[in-house]
Amino acid sequence: MQKLKSQAGNTAVIVLVILLVLAIVAGAYYFFYLNDPTEESSSTDTATTSDSSSDSSTTSEVPVDPSNPVDEMIVNDSEDSDEVAEEINSLEVIYDGSSFSPRTLEISAGETVTFTNNSNRNMWVASDPHPIHTAFSAFDSKGNLDSYSFTFDSAGEYEYHNHSGSSHTGTIIVN
């Protein structure tokens, strides 16, 4: 009789341990994979381009398709490319809540990239791998920010992600 009570107690403990493990696995799955909903937008986004000359300045809006992110964008309307290069001292990557644009950005060593959050989602820019950010630990905003700037001093290929939405990734190539 005593042996039957002992086996029933062991079975209850085993069932509780299994349920606890399943709850932990389900919570981890939710945190890392399902806690990253993408938002649908019915509005049309636009990118603004400017053409500045000594006589006049014009601005135009170009429609942007949020379902087709730009991998790389180069705009140079100036006849004097040296003048344009001197004016650009910072480059920008836009986060729209579901991806970074451009997804891959090629820059020169010493240039600063600004990551701007244009969404109502959290943006925490950090180097891979998720969640430990050890590939280039200095490249980590260390929290959710609306804007984060980082100067890349060394040549290399730096893969990054949004820590708050780890499937949203990008690459900075420094020459």
N, C-alpha and C positions, 0 to 999 in steps of 0.2 A: 504494500500500500504506500509506504514511504517513497519507494522508487517511482511510482506513477506520479506522485505529486512533484517530485524533482524533475522528471521529464517534461511535465506540463509547464513548469516554471522556466526551464531552459528553452522550450519552444517559444514561449511568450517573449523572452529576451531576444531570441534570434529574429523573430518577426519584427520587433521594435527596431533592432539594429538595421535590418534590411529596409524598413520604411524610412529611417533616418538617412541612410545612404542615398536612397532614391530621391528624397527631398533635397538633399545637397546637390546631387547631379542635376536635378530639374532647375534649381535656383541658379546654378552656374551656367547652364544652357541659356536660361532666360537672360541673365546679365550680359553674357558675351555675344549672343546671337539674336535674340528677339527684342532686346532693349534698344533696337536701332531701326525704328520705323522710318520709312521714307515718306515724305510729304508730297502730295500731288498738288500742282499749282495750275490753275486754269488761265492765269494771266500771262501775257507775253512780256518776257524780260527784254531789256534793251541794253546795249553797250554804247557808251557815248565816245565818239572820236572827235578830236579837235585838230584843226589846221591853223596854226598861228603863223602869220607873216608880218612884215613890218607895216603893211598898210591896213590889213583887216584880219579878223579872226572869225572862223566859221565853225559851227558845231553841228554834227549830225548824229542821229540815233540809228543804230543797226539792230534789227531784231535778233535775239539770241534764243535758240531752242534749248530749254533746260534738259530735255531728254537726250540731247546729243552734245555732251560737254566738249569744249575745245581742248585739244591736246597741246597745241602750241599756237601762239598768236604773235605775229611780228607786224608792226605797223611802222612805215617810214614814208611819209609824204614829203619830206624835205629834200631839196636838191643837195644840200650840204649835210651829209650823214655825220661828219665830225661834230657839227653843231648839235645835232640831235643826241649823239652819244654823250656829249658833255652835260646836256640838260638832264639826262636820265641818271640818277644816282641811287635809285631804289626801284625794285621790281615788285609786282603785286600778284598774289595768288588769291583767288576768291573762293570762299566756301559757301555753297548755296543750301546747305542742309543735307545734301545727299552725295556731293562730290566736290573735289577741288578742281579749279579751272585756272590756268592750264594744268593738266594732270602731270605733265613733264615740263620742267623749265630748265633751260640751259643758260648758265651765267658765267661770269669770270670771277676768279678768286678776288675777294675783297668787296664784292657787291652785297648789298642788303636786300633781303626779300621780306616783304610785308604780307602776312597772311591776314585777310580780312573776312570776318564772319558777316555775310549778308543774309542771314536766316535767323529764325527764332530758336534754333537748336543750339546746343552747347558745342563749342569748338575748343579742343585742347590739342594743339599741334605738338607732336613728339616723334622722335626717330623710332624706327623699328628695332626689335620686334615688340609687339604688344603682348603683355602689358608692362614690360620691364624697361624698355627704351634704352638698351645698352649699346646699340650699334654706333651711336654718337650721342652720348649722354648729355652733352652741353646743349644740344638742339632739342629743347623740351620747354614748352611754355609753362609747365608745372601748375597748370590749372586752366579752367575755362575762361577765355578772354574774347572780347570783341575784335581785338587786333593784336597781332604778335609779330615783331620784327626780329630778324636774326641775320647777322653778317657771317657769310661763309668765307673764311680766310684760307682754307686749304682745298686743293683740287681733290675731286672724288665724286662718287655717286651716292647721294644720300636719300634713302627711301624713308618716307614718313607716313603717318596716319593720324586720324582724329581719335585720340584716346577715348573720347565719349561716343564714338561711332567707328569702331576699329576696322570696319570693312571699307571705309572711305580713305583712300590712299593716294599718294603722289610721289614724285621723284624730283630731286634737285640735282642737276649735273653741273659740277663746278670745274671749269677748265683753268 
